[in-house]
Structure formats: C-alpha cells, structure tokens
C-alpha cells in the first residue's frame, strides 16, 4: 500500500547558535545505510520561484538521505555591540556620563560581520516509513512521520558539525538539540517538482522545548528566604564548607545536561560530584574518629571502589554492596560509574536516557548517604550536622533532640577546624 503513496519530503529550518562557514552555494548530502525506494528525481531544495535548486544525485536514490544547505544571516548589531548598547540603556539611567557605545547617525553602531553573522540550516529528508524487510518507502506526511524525518535531519546535521569541529580543530561546543534556537520552521511538499513547487500547507513553527534558554527567562525577584539561602551559600564558600564543591559540581553537571545537552560532560561531572561527596563524608568521619591527617590520607591511596567496600559499612551500616542489583550503591555503579568509565576510557557518548539515569543515580546515592548519616547522628554528630543539616533532618522527619545537638556541634568553629585538617590530609594525599 505504501507504494501507492506519492513520495514527500520534509524541509526543516533551524537557527544554529554558531556561525558555520559552509558555502551557501553548495548543498551537502548525508546518506545512511538504510535502503530507500520511490525517491528518484527528488528536488532536494527549491529556488524562490518554486523550481528545483538541486536534484538528488542518482547514486543516492537507493539510500536514506538528508540534504543540507547553510544560509547566513546578519544581526543588526554584533554580539559585542549589542551587549554594549544593552548596558548603556541601563547605565545612562544611573550615571548619564557613562555612555560608552559609539552610535552611528541612524542611532546604531555599524555591525561587524565577524561578530554579527549567524547560520540558518535548511534540511530536507524523505517522509517515509520502514517496512518489515527494513526498506523505507513513501509515507503520508503526518506528524509522526514528519517527526522521524526531523530527528534524522538533526542527527545528520550534528554529524556534519562534529566532522567540521574535529577535522578543523575549531573551538565549537558539541552540537546538541539543547543548543539550537528555541524553534524551527518546517513544511512538507512533493518530492518531485512538476513546474513550480507546491507545499502541502503553510509553513509551521514548532517550539523546541529542550532548546529554550531557560537561564535567560526572567524570574520573579528573589524572596527574602531565597536571598538568605544565597547569603548562606556565599558564607559557606568563604569557609570552605565540605558541601560547597559538591553543590557546584552538581550545578555544573545539570547545566551541561539541561542547557547544553553535553551528556559526556554531564556524566563526568555527576561522577565527580558523587566521589567528592563520598570522600568529604569519609574525611569528616575520620576527623571525628580522631585520625591524624597523614594516617587518614593512606586510605585514599585505594580506589574509590575499595574505599566504598571497606570504609562506610562499619561506620554507617546499611547496604553498601556493589554487586547486588537491589542496592542503591549497585545501581549507582551500573548507571553512573560504569558509564563514566566508558566515557573516560572509550570516548563513549552517552544517550540522553543514560545521562538522565546517571543524574538520578547520583542524587539517589546522596540521599542514601544522608539517610545513613541521619541514622548514625549519635556516632558522628558533626558529620551528620554538617552534611545533612537542619532542613535535611526535617525532610526526613528526624528533627529530634539528637539532630539539634548534631547541628549545634557543626558550628563555624567545627567547619574551620575540619577545613584545616582536610587541607593537611590533601597535602599528604597529593604530595
């Protein structure tokens, strides 16, 4: 039945965040190994009058393909000039004499091409469905088939950009859908053009939720409670509180994943966050045990896996087995540690699903550790008070007299004393 359907293509326009120097006069065809039928004579791109700009080469007619053109646009202002003008609009309200931008007669600085160019990528790919024999053939241009074509087009675009950034060693961040513009424009049309092209309908604008720059969305002013937390974290950083580095690594990992879609960086950072947290907890407990920094440092000559197997259960109880699938630690090892090893030692690029599981496992491990510290707050009151904190005890319905005593013991003096002890341990560990 699919053979009776007239072949269609989807054309997708996305704004790429970095200027790409592919010539506008050329198009680039990326082919896949999958077999394709029904697309001989396809017009890959159209001219403004609707006629074919580039036909599908006959050598590619039997394989699934994506064709790309790169168009250049020019901002009214360069990135540097735009920032300067934006600052001026505010600064002149504060101090009129501090006007920095050099305006042209029409009120705007002349744009500098080197800093004002952007790229819009035009991608065309077949609207097809896959038969049981693995061959792709024409499908109706419905939403599901068009979505598959768009996903295919993005993967081809990212492959081409990766080839460019690695072969030419240019400083571009990895291509990911999170870094595209907030929307894309697309339309579908017949694959073969008779006379002038005719789109099936008006072009459609689709919001790309994963690419919306959430960090640039204006939030409501911080409440007094939120400001108090910010001040608290700032003070903690000055004091070198053991949780500061963990929180920063977690924030970096989440930004890499949610803002940039950089799954490699996210997995490596989530692993670092979990290792730093485990090490900070262990060092705190060693400090409370009264160990000298030089003696405590010898434990860290072992691998992280060995430390987990030998240092935590006797102090905190709980299931620290790494080879029992039902334990939190075992899931953390499978979902984060082993994925991290594949990234670090084999160059693996985790899928978004893998990165999400790695993230969840990191936070699940932290929750497990804090639960164990809560249960042993009498044995390690300063460690529990410093890491679990009052809000953590309250969330666990454990704000008891012993929890209050633990938080009181984890005072500024304890933070400073531990920071000094930890500095001596780190000096011995890395000397």
Buried (B, 14 or more C-beta within 10 A) or exposed (E): EBEEBEBBBBBBBBBBBBBBEBEEEEBBBBBBEBBBBBBBEBBBBBEEEBEBBBBBEEEBBBBBBBBBBBEBEEBEBBEEBBEBBEBBEEBBEEEEEEBEBEEEEEEBBEBBEEBBBBBBBBBBBBBBBBEEEEBBBBBBBEEEBBEBBBEBBBBBBBEBBBEBBEEEEEEBEBBBBBBBBEBBBBBBBBBBBEEEBEEEEEEEEEEBEBBBEEEEEEEEEEEEEEEEEEEEBEEBEEBBBBBBBBBBBBEBBBBBBBBBBBBBBBBBBBBBBBBBBBBBBBBBBBBBEEBEBEEBBEBBEEEBEEBBBEBBBEBBEBBBBBEEEEBBBBBBBBBBBEBBBBBEEEEBBBEBEBBBBBBBBBBBBBBBBBBBBBBBBEBBBBBBBBBBBBEBBEBBEBBEEBBEBBBEBBEEEBBEEBEEBBEBBBEBBEE
